[in-house]
């Protein structure tokens, strides 16, 4: 399961492509018979293959075989690093058990916290690497990984260290998000205020000083943390110069999106119960709405995000797997594209932008990912597809011809080996 230690350079002229370079919410324009020139791991030129500048004539040539070329995909909300599994809970719920029944049986997030604490860093790395392989095989070139299953300094550190190791071992961009305020750990039962102080005054400063945190998230919900507790965490993040994100309005309208927007949040995620006031605040702040159809599907929710209102307000919408062991055990970003269209009624251009340009924006990676443009690192995917709509149309297959990630060629057979 170890990745290729020295994948070949992607430098050269990639020709015979149909190029989708800048996915947007409008029509997906494709340039036929196009070329991409890669030099020193970065995009040096794009355009019609017949117009490749003479200065690039001596570079190696890579035949795209008429493949559709898109930017590398970005999975902007995951909980990829954790111990154990919770398939038994899925079976229990199907048999009629309530969440309370599952919790009384020792399940729920407490079981994942217990398994994560018991696992070594190497064990967490190996299990997360196996899960990551599935995402990489579909063309994911950048990913966010949250902590939040350790809920104590040493175990949150362990999760975030694994996320950093994944980036180095697999040659992709990994953004780490500290989610210490994910749930109340068992040892703090009935002492929420005390735990939030621990998060703000001990855990976050220590992890930030160690260079393990790129952003800070909170689960703001009646079953998790209040608006006041969320703001305490945001203030602590702000004091350390760290951007914030928020699990917002998933189960009820807590007003979390408006609070997050006041702190210039990169994104608000889930947002099924997002209000008009929250949408207006997000638009003003430039905050991305991250839609997570896998959790919506698994929980058999009936309240979809207010997509039409977000669309009308011009709030960018991203799409992600929300991979986690409890409510979205999804390891296919392409399946989430399909679900975003079928369950949430996104258009195909919106959904494709949601896993490229807008997903990059949700991670603050808009200057390096989400587009095929001169000066950006070479992160793109060649698909055995006739038209961009097929990225949303198919599910259950992996139509990847080749993957270029961080200026290196990573084919499907290499990633799946």
Order of alpha helices (4+ residues) and beta strands (2+ residues): beta-beta-beta-beta-beta-alpha-alpha-alpha-alpha-beta-alpha-beta-alpha-alpha-beta-alpha-beta-alpha-beta-alpha-beta-alpha-alpha-beta-alpha-alpha-alpha-beta-alpha-beta-beta-alpha
